[in-house]
């Protein structure tokens, strides 16, 4: 099950404290661009927007990214 947007794991992913092991380019691009976006603008509002986009992505494609979501959920 996908963690709620307010779960600390999302912030850890954006900050690079939590990595997602995957061979799927889409997930790698999403996490990399999220980290870059936060690096350019480390404001709380930007962090919230980034987390919202990441959460929405994984919620929308939950059946496709079961392996990656399992890693996120077990943090």
Gaussian input, Z-matrix of N, CA and C with variables (Angstrom, degrees):
# hf/3-21g

backbone

0 1
 N
 C     1     B1
 C     2     B2     1     A1
 N     3     B3     2     A2     1     D1
 C     4     B4     3     A3     2     D2
 C     5     B5     4     A4     3     D3
 N     6     B6     5     A5     4     D4
 C     7     B7     6     A6     5     D5
 C     8     B8     7     A7     6     D6
 N     9     B9     8     A8     7     D7
 C    10    B10     9     A9     8     D8
 C    11    B11    10    A10     9     D9
 N    12    B12    11    A11    10    D10
 C    13    B13    12    A12    11    D11
 C    14    B14    13    A13    12    D12
 N    15    B15    14    A14    13    D13
 C    16    B16    15    A15    14    D14
 C    17    B17    16    A16    15    D15
 N    18    B18    17    A17    16    D16
 C    19    B19    18    A18    17    D17
 C    20    B20    19    A19    18    D18
 N    21    B21    20    A20    19    D19
 C    22    B22    21    A21    20    D20
 C    23    B23    22    A22    21    D21
 N    24    B24    23    A23    22    D22
 C    25    B25    24    A24    23    D23
 C    26    B26    25    A25    24    D24
 N    27    B27    26    A26    25    D25
 C    28    B28    27    A27    26    D26
 C    29    B29    28    A28    27    D27
 N    30    B30    29    A29    28    D28
 C    31    B31    30    A30    29    D29
 C    32    B32    31    A31    30    D30
 N    33    B33    32    A32    31    D31
 C    34    B34    33    A33    32    D32
 C    35    B35    34    A34    33    D33
 N    36    B36    35    A35    34    D34
 C    37    B37    36    A36    35    D35
 C    38    B38    37    A37    36    D36
 N    39    B39    38    A38    37    D37
 C    40    B40    39    A39    38    D38
 C    41    B41    40    A40    39    D39
 N    42    B42    41    A41    40    D40
 C    43    B43    42    A42    41    D41
 C    44    B44    43    A43    42    D42
 N    45    B45    44    A44    43    D43
 C    46    B46    45    A45    44    D44
 C    47    B47    46    A46    45    D45
 N    48    B48    47    A47    46    D46
 C    49    B49    48    A48    47    D47
 C    50    B50    49    A49    48    D48
 N    51    B51    50    A50    49    D49
 C    52    B52    51    A51    50    D50
 C    53    B53    52    A52    51    D51
 N    54    B54    53    A53    52    D52
 C    55    B55    54    A54    53    D53
 C    56    B56    55    A55    54    D54
 N    57    B57    56    A56    55    D55
 C    58    B58    57    A57    56    D56
 C    59    B59    58    A58    57    D57
 N    60    B60    59    A59    58    D58
 C    61    B61    60    A60    59    D59
 C    62    B62    61    A61    60    D60
 N    63    B63    62    A62    61    D61
 C    64    B64    63    A63    62    D62
 C    65    B65    64    A64    63    D63
 N    66    B66    65    A65    64    D64
 C    67    B67    66    A66    65    D65
 C    68    B68    67    A67    66    D66
 N    69    B69    68    A68    67    D67
 C    70    B70    69    A69    68    D68
 C    71    B71    70    A70    69    D69
 N    72    B72    71    A71    70    D70
 C    73    B73    72    A72    71    D71
 C    74    B74    73    A73    72    D72
 N    75    B75    74    A74    73    D73
 C    76    B76    75    A75    74    D74
 C    77    B77    76    A76    75    D75
 N    78    B78    77    A77    76    D76
 C    79    B79    78    A78    77    D77
 C    80    B80    79    A79    78    D78
 N    81    B81    80    A80    79    D79
 C    82    B82    81    A81    80    D80
 C    83    B83    82    A82    81    D81
 N    84    B84    83    A83    82    D82
 C    85    B85    84    A84    83    D83
 C    86    B86    85    A85    84    D84
 N    87    B87    86    A86    85    D85
 C    88    B88    87    A87    86    D86
 C    89    B89    88    A88    87    D87
 N    90    B90    89    A89    88    D88
 C    91    B91    90    A90    89    D89
 C    92    B92    91    A91    90    D90
 N    93    B93    92    A92    91    D91
 C    94    B94    93    A93    92    D92
 C    95    B95    94    A94    93    D93
 N    96    B96    95    A95    94    D94
 C    97    B97    96    A96    95    D95
 C    98    B98    97    A97    96    D96
 N    99    B99    98    A98    97    D97
 C   100   B100    99    A99    98    D98
 C   101   B101   100   A100    99    D99
 N   102   B102   101   A101   100   D100
 C   103   B103   102   A102   101   D101
 C   104   B104   103   A103   102   D102
 N   105   B105   104   A104   103   D103
 C   106   B106   105   A105   104   D104
 C   107   B107   106   A106   105   D105
 N   108   B108   107   A107   106   D106
 C   109   B109   108   A108   107   D107
 C   110   B110   109   A109   108   D108
 N   111   B111   110   A110   109   D109
 C   112   B112   111   A111   110   D110
 C   113   B113   112   A112   111   D111
 N   114   B114   113   A113   112   D112
 C   115   B115   114   A114   113   D113
 C   116   B116   115   A115   114   D114
 N   117   B117   116   A116   115   D115
 C   118   B118   117   A117   116   D116
 C   119   B119   118   A118   117   D117
 N   120   B120   119   A119   118   D118
 C   121   B121   120   A120   119   D119
 C   122   B122   121   A121   120   D120
 N   123   B123   122   A122   121   D121
 C   124   B124   123   A123   122   D122
 C   125   B125   124   A124   123   D123
 N   126   B126   125   A125   124   D124
 C   127   B127   126   A126   125   D125
 C   128   B128   127   A127   126   D126
 N   129   B129   128   A128   127   D127
 C   130   B130   129   A129   128   D128
 C   131   B131   130   A130   129   D129
 N   132   B132   131   A131   130   D130
 C   133   B133   132   A132   131   D131
 C   134   B134   133   A133   132   D132
 N   135   B135   134   A134   133   D133
 C   136   B136   135   A135   134   D134
 C   137   B137   136   A136   135   D135
 N   138   B138   137   A137   136   D136
 C   139   B139   138   A138   137   D137
 C   140   B140   139   A139   138   D138
 N   141   B141   140   A140   139   D139
 C   142   B142   141   A141   140   D140
 C   143   B143   142   A142   141   D141
 N   144   B144   143   A143   142   D142
 C   145   B145   144   A144   143   D143
 C   146   B146   145   A145   144   D144
 N   147   B147   146   A146   145   D145
 C   148   B148   147   A147   146   D146
 C   149   B149   148   A148   147   D147
 N   150   B150   149   A149   148   D148
 C   151   B151   150   A150   149   D149
 C   152   B152   151   A151   150   D150
 N   153   B153   152   A152   151   D151
 C   154   B154   153   A153   152   D152
 C   155   B155   154   A154   153   D153
 N   156   B156   155   A155   154   D154
 C   157   B157   156   A156   155   D155
 C   158   B158   157   A157   156   D156
 N   159   B159   158   A158   157   D157
 C   160   B160   159   A159   158   D158
 C   161   B161   160   A160   159   D159
 N   162   B162   161   A161   160   D160
 C   163   B163   162   A162   161   D161
 C   164   B164   163   A163   162   D162
 N   165   B165   164   A164   163   D163
 C   166   B166   165   A165   164   D164
 C   167   B167   166   A166   165   D165
 N   168   B168   167   A167   166   D166
 C   169   B169   168   A168   167   D167
 C   170   B170   169   A169   168   D168
 N   171   B171   170   A170   169   D169
 C   172   B172   171   A171   170   D170
 C   173   B173   172   A172   171   D171
 N   174   B174   173   A173   172   D172
 C   175   B175   174   A174   173   D173
 C   176   B176   175   A175   174   D174
 N   177   B177   176   A176   175   D175
 C   178   B178   177   A177   176   D176
 C   179   B179   178   A178   177   D177
 N   180   B180   179   A179   178   D178
 C   181   B181   180   A180   179   D179
 C   182   B182   181   A181   180   D180
 N   183   B183   182   A182   181   D181
 C   184   B184   183   A183   182   D182
 C   185   B185   184   A184   183   D183
 N   186   B186   185   A185   184   D184
 C   187   B187   186   A186   185   D185
 C   188   B188   187   A187   186   D186
 N   189   B189   188   A188   187   D187
 C   190   B190   189   A189   188   D188
 C   191   B191   190   A190   189   D189
 N   192   B192   191   A191   190   D190
 C   193   B193   192   A192   191   D191
 C   194   B194   193   A193   192   D192
 N   195   B195   194   A194   193   D193
 C   196   B196   195   A195   194   D194
 C   197   B197   196   A196   195   D195
 N   198   B198   197   A197   196   D196
 C   199   B199   198   A198   197   D197
 C   200   B200   199   A199   198   D198
 N   201   B201   200   A200   199   D199
 C   202   B202   201   A201   200   D200
 C   203   B203   202   A202   201   D201
 N   204   B204   203   A203   202   D202
 C   205   B205   204   A204   203   D203
 C   206   B206   205   A205   204   D204
 N   207   B207   206   A206   205   D205
 C   208   B208   207   A207   206   D206
 C   209   B209   208   A208   207   D207
 N   210   B210   209   A209   208   D208
 C   211   B211   210   A210   209   D209
 C   212   B212   211   A211   210   D210
 N   213   B213   212   A212   211   D211
 C   214   B214   213   A213   212   D212
 C   215   B215   214   A214   213   D213
 N   216   B216   215   A215   214   D214
 C   217   B217   216   A216   215   D215
 C   218   B218   217   A217   216   D216
 N   219   B219   218   A218   217   D217
 C   220   B220   219   A219   218   D218
 C   221   B221   220   A220   219   D219
 N   222   B222   221   A221   220   D220
 C   223   B223   222   A222   221   D221
 C   224   B224   223   A223   222   D222

   B1=1.4502
   B2=1.5265
   B3=1.2799
   B4=1.4590
   B5=1.5340
   B6=1.3320
   B7=1.4710
   B8=1.5351
   B9=1.3146
   B10=1.4675
   B11=1.5249
   B12=1.3275
   B13=1.4698
   B14=1.5253
   B15=1.3198
   B16=1.4670
   B17=1.5312
   B18=1.3301
   B19=1.4679
   B20=1.5304
   B21=1.3348
   B22=1.4763
   B23=1.5258
   B24=1.3201
   B25=1.4623
   B26=1.5210
   B27=1.3193
   B28=1.4719
   B29=1.5278
   B30=1.3237
   B31=1.4648
   B32=1.5286
   B33=1.3266
   B34=1.4652
   B35=1.5238
   B36=1.3145
   B37=1.4744
   B38=1.5243
   B39=1.3186
   B40=1.4722
   B41=1.5255
   B42=1.3261
   B43=1.4694
   B44=1.5224
   B45=1.3287
   B46=1.4564
   B47=1.5135
   B48=1.3095
   B49=1.4700
   B50=1.5225
   B51=1.3218
   B52=1.4668
   B53=1.5239
   B54=1.3083
   B55=1.4630
   B56=1.5220
   B57=1.3019
   B58=1.4520
   B59=1.5233
   B60=1.3207
   B61=1.4599
   B62=1.5325
   B63=1.3226
   B64=1.4596
   B65=1.5136
   B66=1.2970
   B67=1.4601
   B68=1.5273
   B69=1.3109
   B70=1.4650
   B71=1.5291
   B72=1.3233
   B73=1.4603
   B74=1.5242
   B75=1.3038
   B76=1.4663
   B77=1.5216
   B78=1.3161
   B79=1.4702
   B80=1.5228
   B81=1.3194
   B82=1.4673
   B83=1.5278
   B84=1.3241
   B85=1.4662
   B86=1.5303
   B87=1.3117
   B88=1.4631
   B89=1.5244
   B90=1.3184
   B91=1.4650
   B92=1.5229
   B93=1.3223
   B94=1.4727
   B95=1.5252
   B96=1.3266
   B97=1.4695
   B98=1.5310
   B99=1.3131
   B100=1.4649
   B101=1.5273
   B102=1.3182
   B103=1.4753
   B104=1.5260
   B105=1.3137
   B106=1.4676
   B107=1.5267
   B108=1.3122
   B109=1.4611
   B110=1.5238
   B111=1.3153
   B112=1.4638
   B113=1.5316
   B114=1.3217
   B115=1.4661
   B116=1.5212
   B117=1.3348
   B118=1.4692
   B119=1.5223
   B120=1.3364
   B121=1.4606
   B122=1.5251
   B123=1.3442
   B124=1.4600
   B125=1.5412
   B126=1.3049
   B127=1.4695
   B128=1.5331
   B129=1.3296
   B130=1.4697
   B131=1.5339
   B132=1.3204
   B133=1.4723
   B134=1.5203
   B135=1.3176
   B136=1.4650
   B137=1.5300
   B138=1.3204
   B139=1.4558
   B140=1.5275
   B141=1.3132
   B142=1.4693
   B143=1.5241
   B144=1.3312
   B145=1.4679
   B146=1.5288
   B147=1.3113
   B148=1.4617
   B149=1.5266
   B150=1.3146
   B151=1.4654
   B152=1.5229
   B153=1.3078
   B154=1.4616
   B155=1.5349
   B156=1.3219
   B157=1.4670
   B158=1.5242
   B159=1.3345
   B160=1.4586
   B161=1.5264
   B162=1.2989
   B163=1.4602
   B164=1.5288
   B165=1.3060
   B166=1.4674
   B167=1.5241
   B168=1.3186
   B169=1.4612
   B170=1.5247
   B171=1.3299
   B172=1.4630
   B173=1.5260
   B174=1.3092
   B175=1.4639
   B176=1.5280
   B177=1.2991
   B178=1.4640
   B179=1.5296
   B180=1.3144
   B181=1.4633
   B182=1.5353
   B183=1.3011
   B184=1.4641
   B185=1.5333
   B186=1.3077
   B187=1.4668
   B188=1.5307
   B189=1.3063
   B190=1.4593
   B191=1.5253
   B192=1.3175
   B193=1.4639
   B194=1.5317
   B195=1.3299
   B196=1.4682
   B197=1.5220
   B198=1.3267
   B199=1.4659
   B200=1.5375
   B201=1.3085
   B202=1.4654
   B203=1.5332
   B204=1.3116
   B205=1.4630
   B206=1.5209
   B207=1.3195
   B208=1.4684
   B209=1.5265
   B210=1.3254
   B211=1.4647
   B212=1.5283
   B213=1.3274
   B214=1.4651
   B215=1.5265
   B216=1.3034
   B217=1.4640
   B218=1.5184
   B219=1.3193
   B220=1.4587
   B221=1.5165
   B222=1.2907
   B223=1.4657
   B224=1.5031
   A1=109.87
   A2=115.30
   A3=122.12
   A4=110.39
   A5=117.55
   A6=119.53
   A7=111.46
   A8=115.89
   A9=121.77
   A10=109.76
   A11=115.28
   A12=119.98
   A13=112.28
   A14=117.39
   A15=119.30
   A16=112.63
   A17=117.09
   A18=120.61
   A19=108.70
   A20=117.82
   A21=120.79
   A22=114.99
   A23=118.56
   A24=119.98
   A25=112.07
   A26=117.49
   A27=119.98
   A28=110.70
   A29=116.31
   A30=119.98
   A31=109.97
   A32=116.16
   A33=119.92
   A34=111.86
   A35=117.16
   A36=120.62
   A37=109.83
   A38=116.84
   A39=121.15
   A40=110.81
   A41=116.71
   A42=120.63
   A43=112.97
   A44=117.36
   A45=120.68
   A46=114.09
   A47=117.63
   A48=121.33
   A49=111.38
   A50=116.45
   A51=123.37
   A52=107.52
   A53=116.10
   A54=119.89
   A55=109.56
   A56=115.06
   A57=122.20
   A58=106.86
   A59=116.06
   A60=120.78
   A61=108.20
   A62=116.07
   A63=120.61
   A64=110.36
   A65=114.82
   A66=121.22
   A67=110.34
   A68=116.12
   A69=120.87
   A70=109.63
   A71=114.46
   A72=120.82
   A73=112.08
   A74=117.07
   A75=120.33
   A76=111.33
   A77=116.26
   A78=120.29
   A79=109.91
   A80=116.99
   A81=119.96
   A82=111.52
   A83=116.78
   A84=120.52
   A85=111.27
   A86=116.16
   A87=120.19
   A88=111.44
   A89=117.26
   A90=119.18
   A91=111.23
   A92=117.14
   A93=120.11
   A94=111.34
   A95=117.09
   A96=119.26
   A97=110.81
   A98=116.92
   A99=120.22
   A100=110.78
   A101=116.17
   A102=120.30
   A103=111.28
   A104=116.30
   A105=119.71
   A106=110.73
   A107=116.93
   A108=120.98
   A109=110.82
   A110=116.22
   A111=119.70
   A112=110.79
   A113=116.53
   A114=120.35
   A115=112.21
   A116=116.35
   A117=120.45
   A118=112.17
   A119=115.94
   A120=120.31
   A121=108.99
   A122=117.13
   A123=120.56
   A124=114.71
   A125=116.09
   A126=118.94
   A127=110.65
   A128=116.66
   A129=120.06
   A130=112.77
   A131=116.99
   A132=119.99
   A133=111.44
   A134=116.71
   A135=119.91
   A136=110.44
   A137=116.99
   A138=120.66
   A139=110.41
   A140=117.10
   A141=121.09
   A142=111.62
   A143=116.80
   A144=120.78
   A145=111.38
   A146=116.36
   A147=121.21
   A148=110.10
   A149=116.19
   A150=120.93
   A151=110.00
   A152=116.63
   A153=120.39
   A154=110.82
   A155=117.05
   A156=121.02
   A157=111.38
   A158=116.77
   A159=120.26
   A160=110.72
   A161=116.47
   A162=120.99
   A163=110.24
   A164=116.77
   A165=120.83
   A166=111.45
   A167=116.30
   A168=121.11
   A169=110.53
   A170=116.43
   A171=119.58
   A172=111.88
   A173=117.97
   A174=120.53
   A175=110.43
   A176=116.47
   A177=120.88
   A178=112.01
   A179=116.07
   A180=120.86
   A181=112.08
   A182=115.87
   A183=121.46
   A184=112.33
   A185=117.51
   A186=119.97
   A187=112.09
   A188=117.30
   A189=121.71
   A190=112.20
   A191=116.55
   A192=121.20
   A193=112.64
   A194=116.21
   A195=120.71
   A196=112.60
   A197=116.56
   A198=121.24
   A199=110.95
   A200=116.26
   A201=120.72
   A202=111.10
   A203=116.84
   A204=120.38
   A205=110.27
   A206=117.15
   A207=119.83
   A208=111.09
   A209=117.05
   A210=120.94
   A211=111.22
   A212=115.53
   A213=120.46
   A214=109.65
   A215=116.60
   A216=121.86
   A217=113.14
   A218=117.49
   A219=120.49
   A220=112.38
   A221=116.45
   A222=121.06
   A223=110.54
   D1=139.13
   D2=-177.69
   D3=-72.86
   D4=127.66
   D5=178.16
   D6=-63.79
   D7=150.79
   D8=177.39
   D9=-60.98
   D10=157.01
   D11=-178.33
   D12=-60.75
   D13=-26.79
   D14=-178.25
   D15=-87.32
   D16=3.53
   D17=177.86
   D18=-70.53
   D19=137.79
   D20=-176.85
   D21=-62.11
   D22=-18.23
   D23=-178.90
   D24=-60.83
   D25=-32.98
   D26=-179.41
   D27=-64.47
   D28=-43.41
   D29=177.55
   D30=-63.46
   D31=-40.32
   D32=178.78
   D33=-61.91
   D34=-37.21
   D35=177.61
   D36=-65.20
   D37=-46.17
   D38=-179.15
   D39=-63.46
   D40=-39.06
   D41=-178.40
   D42=-80.24
   D43=-7.29
   D44=-179.70
   D45=84.13
   D46=7.46
   D47=177.74
   D48=-76.77
   D49=-24.29
   D50=179.00
   D51=-123.49
   D52=126.14
   D53=176.94
   D54=-108.76
   D55=153.98
   D56=176.99
   D57=-112.19
   D58=116.90
   D59=179.35
   D60=-80.26
   D61=116.11
   D62=-178.60
   D63=-156.72
   D64=155.81
   D65=173.11
   D66=-105.19
   D67=3.13
   D68=-177.93
   D69=-86.60
   D70=117.11
   D71=-175.98
   D72=-59.23
   D73=-34.53
   D74=-178.24
   D75=-59.55
   D76=-44.21
   D77=-179.40
   D78=-68.95
   D79=-42.30
   D80=178.25
   D81=-61.21
   D82=-42.42
   D83=178.31
   D84=-65.35
   D85=-41.42
   D86=179.36
   D87=-61.56
   D88=-48.01
   D89=-178.26
   D90=-68.15
   D91=-40.47
   D92=179.64
   D93=-64.69
   D94=-45.64
   D95=-179.28
   D96=-67.67
   D97=-32.83
   D98=177.54
   D99=-65.22
   D100=-42.86
   D101=178.34
   D102=-65.95
   D103=-39.98
   D104=178.57
   D105=-65.70
   D106=-42.55
   D107=179.55
   D108=-61.54
   D109=-43.20
   D110=178.89
   D111=-67.57
   D112=-36.65
   D113=177.90
   D114=-61.71
   D115=-35.57
   D116=178.69
   D117=-76.35
   D118=-30.10
   D119=-177.42
   D120=-145.21
   D121=86.92
   D122=-175.56
   D123=-82.83
   D124=32.35
   D125=179.69
   D126=-77.97
   D127=154.02
   D128=177.22
   D129=-59.26
   D130=-36.83
   D131=178.59
   D132=-64.10
   D133=-42.60
   D134=178.68
   D135=-65.60
   D136=-41.39
   D137=177.45
   D138=-58.69
   D139=-44.75
   D140=177.94
   D141=-60.12
   D142=-41.71
   D143=179.26
   D144=-65.56
   D145=-41.80
   D146=179.77
   D147=-63.41
   D148=-46.62
   D149=179.78
   D150=-61.98
   D151=-41.53
   D152=179.30
   D153=-60.73
   D154=-43.52
   D155=179.16
   D156=-65.09
   D157=-43.61
   D158=179.15
   D159=-63.45
   D160=-45.92
   D161=-179.29
   D162=-61.70
   D163=-45.18
   D164=179.59
   D165=-61.19
   D166=-40.87
   D167=178.89
   D168=-60.03
   D169=-51.79
   D170=-178.03
   D171=-67.96
   D172=-33.28
   D173=176.88
   D174=-66.33
   D175=-40.78
   D176=-178.16
   D177=-67.89
   D178=-38.82
   D179=-175.99
   D180=-111.36
   D181=34.17
   D182=-175.37
   D183=-55.46
   D184=-40.91
   D185=-177.74
   D186=-69.84
   D187=-25.31
   D188=-179.50
   D189=-81.55
   D190=-31.80
   D191=-173.54
   D192=-114.96
   D193=43.89
   D194=-179.72
   D195=-57.34
   D196=-44.48
   D197=-177.91
   D198=-62.47
   D199=-43.67
   D200=-178.92
   D201=-69.65
   D202=-39.63
   D203=179.25
   D204=-66.43
   D205=-36.25
   D206=176.62
   D207=-60.07
   D208=-38.50
   D209=177.64
   D210=-66.28
   D211=-41.42
   D212=179.88
   D213=-65.99
   D214=-40.99
   D215=-174.99
   D216=-71.58
   D217=-24.34
   D218=-177.93
   D219=-97.94
   D220=35.09
   D221=179.17
   D222=-99.43

